[in-house]
Amino acid sequence: MSTAVSAPRLEIRDLAQVAITLGALVSLVGAGWSPRRFALRWIAVANSPDGAAMREELHALGLRVGAVYLLSDGRKVWLIAEADG
């Protein structure tokens, strides 16, 4: 039996506030990524069935979503998202 996840789909306009450190910006651009492309990629993952279930569970617990991305040059970029409301 399939269980439907009720977490709403995220859209780029849902990112009310976005902050990026200079180091993360330099790393992203150096790896050929724009901050917008990075955010869109994260949204795609967050909207997947597993991602939506994780967001719903973490939101219910009042926790943040964190992810570490390894770029092509070996640098790591951390993403930390906090539930709104």
N, C-alpha and C positions, 0 to 999 in steps of 0.2 A: 504494500500500500504506500502510495506517495504522499508525503506531507508537504502541503503548500507553505511557503515562507511568506510572512506578511510584511517583511521589511520593504519600504518603498524603494523604487529604483532611484539611483542617484543620477543626476545630470550635472553638466559642468556649471550650470547656473546655481546649483545647490551649494557650491563651495563659497560660502559667505565671506570667509576670510582665508587668504592663503599667504603664508610667509615662507621665505626661502633664505637660507644663509648664503653668503657670498661663496663659500666653499662648495656648497651643493650646486649652486648655479654654474660655477666654473666647471665642476665635474660633469654635470649634465650636458652643457654645451660642448665640452671637450669630447664627450662620447657621441655627439651628434644628436642629442635630444633637446627639445625645447621644454621649458617648464609646463607649457600647455599640453604637449604630447604626453609627458610623464603623468600629468593629472588625469588625462583621458584614459591612459593605460590603467591607472589605478582604479578609476571608476568602472572600467570594463571588468576587472577582476572582482571588485566589490559587488557588482551586480550579478555575478555568476551565482548559481544556486548555493554553492558552498560559502561564497563571500557574503551573500545576503543573510544566510543563517548565522554566520559568525558575527556580522554587524548587529543583528537583532539580539543575540545572546549577550554580547559585550555592552550594548546600549542598556539592556535590562539590568546589568550589573553595575552600570555607571563607569565602565572602563573605557580606555582609549584603544583604538586600532593601531597597531604598529606593523610596519613592514620594512624589510631591508632589501634593497635592490643592488645587485652586483653589476656594475657597468662593464663594458667591453675592455676598458683599460685597467680593470682590477679594483677600481675605487668603489666604495660602498656609499649609497645614498639612503638615508633613513627617511621614512614617511611616518608621521604620527598624525592621526586624525582623531578628533574629539567629537563625540555626539553633541548635536545641537538640541538643547532643551532638556 
